[in-house]
Amino acid sequence: FINAVPISETMIHGDYHILNLMTEGGRIRLIDLADCMSGNPVFDLLITNLYLHYMPVYLPDFCKVLVKVTPQQLLSCWEQFVRSYFGTENEKEIDRINTILNIYSMLKLILAPYSFSNLRKEDCAGIVETGRQGLMLFIDEYTGVLPF
């Protein structure tokens, strides 16, 4: 799956989450372009998956607290995003994409705190533990065998 990501760099947002999306006339608009850069699209894809898919499915109580919307609203955005980004309406393919992205997103979450030198040690530990627990769900489910 990772090898399928284009090698060429493209514009990435750098802070791609639900609070940086707005709707206008039924269309989703991306705002807050201050952190835009050139890079690999996997970065934005994994962050987007964490906010719009993983969190509402596995951590629904955090949705109202962190991003001020319901899990259903986040999942609706995610479904629209996946269908458009991957150009598919095939539900089986969408399920496969979601599973793979969830696994890689947990790895991204576990590594994220190491990118910020100003985080308190206990905050880092909490983020890493959340990612570890999330990753363990997939390890338990697939008993060590990735689904591709």
PyMOL commands that set and color helices and strands:
alter all, ss='L'
color gray80, all
select helices_A, chain A and resi 2-4+18-20+33-35+42-58+60-66+71-86+91-115+121-142
alter helices_A, ss='H'
color red, helices_A
select strands_A, chain A and resi 10-12+21-24+27-30+37-39
alter strands_A, ss='S'
color yellow, strands_A
deselect
rebuild
show_as cartoon
